[in-house]
Amino acid sequence: MLDATTRFFENLDRRGYEPLLTKISGTLRFDLNEGPQTRHWLLAIDRGRLRVSQEAREADTVVGTTPELLEELAAGRENGMAALIRGDMTVTGDIRLVVQVDRLFPAPLGSREPRPLFPREVY
């Protein structure tokens, strides 16, 4: 069974295009720190065209977090901006890219924030 994080990124890759990111280009890498190991998810955006891989290559922006927190974000049980403000994630590079990509994650339950792109039931 796939976790919510894997399903989230595979869904983005399968979609291939996101209209909300039409004016955005850049690369965003999520580094998931698990003790001595680090897993990576790399999201390349070219004017809304999306490509996802698990490469550890250079990126315009790098988000450091735990696998557990990214799982919560992908499942819509946590808010990315709140986690960032609390210091549960680190960002190196252009934070504006993080703010734009945050809109792709499902909104936490009970939120008034409409995010119809990825319904909660999917994850």
C-alpha positions, -999 to +999 in steps of 0.1 A: +000+000+000+013+034-010+016+062+016-002+096+011+032+113+002+039+088-027+003+090-040+004+128-038+036+131-059+027+104-083-007+121-089+012+154-096+035+137-121+006+119-138-014+151-142+016+168-158+001+203-158-012+226-131-031+258-141-024+274-107+013+273-115+011+287-150+033+317-141+058+297-121+090+280-131+116+264-108+126+233-090+115+224-054+131+195-036+117+180-004+144+164+018+128+139+042+152+134+070+150+099+086+180+097+110+211+090+089+191+087+057+174+113+036+148+106+010+140+131-018+111+143-038+120+167-066+092+188-083+102+206-115+078+233-126+080+249-160+051+273-165+027+249-149+041+218-165+050+194-137+076+166-135+083+146-103+113+124-095+131+112-064+164+127-075+188+143-051+200+169-076+203+207-071+171+226-068+161+263-066+144+257-033+149+229-008+124+221+020+137+200+049+112+181+070+104+147+084+086+120+064+058+121+091+051+158+085+051+155+047+027+125+051+004+147+072+006+175+046-001+151+017-031+136+036-046+171+044-042+167+081-016+195+085-012+230+071+022+237+054+024+274+062+016+267+098+043+240+100+068+264+084+060+292+109+063+267+138+098+258+125+088+222+116+102+227+081+133+245+069+135+263+035+166+271+016+162+292-015+131+310-028+103+308-003+078+321-029+080+287-046+070+270-014+041+293-010+029+286-045+033+248-043+016+248-009-017+254-027-014+220-043-017+201-010-052+193+003-065+217+030-067+204+065-101+191+077-122+220+090-103+246+071-123+273+053-096+273+026-110+259-007-086+235-023-107+214-047-077+200-067-070+170-045-101+159-025-093+144+010-108+110+000-080+105-026-053+103+001 
